[in-house]
Amino acid sequence: MLILSRKLSEKIMIGEDISVSIIEIRGDQVRIGVDAPKSVKVFREEVFDAIRAENRAAAQSAPVFPEFDFGAEREPL
């Protein structure tokens, strides 16, 4: 992990297209801004983890309409 020190209004560049700016420092909280192309998804870690858990749960769940599960064997009509 790369650890960098920045002051208020300073930026960190990630590649040529992504910048992270220090917007505000208040006590033990730091507000940052991320400027990235729309094709790059940016999430807080806890939101990213929740999305990943939802996707895993959806992939493991049974089909809502089992009669339309075309991958399963079924009796002819």
Helices and strands as residue ranges (DSSP letters): E 11-14, E 18-26, E 29-35, H 45-60, G 66-68
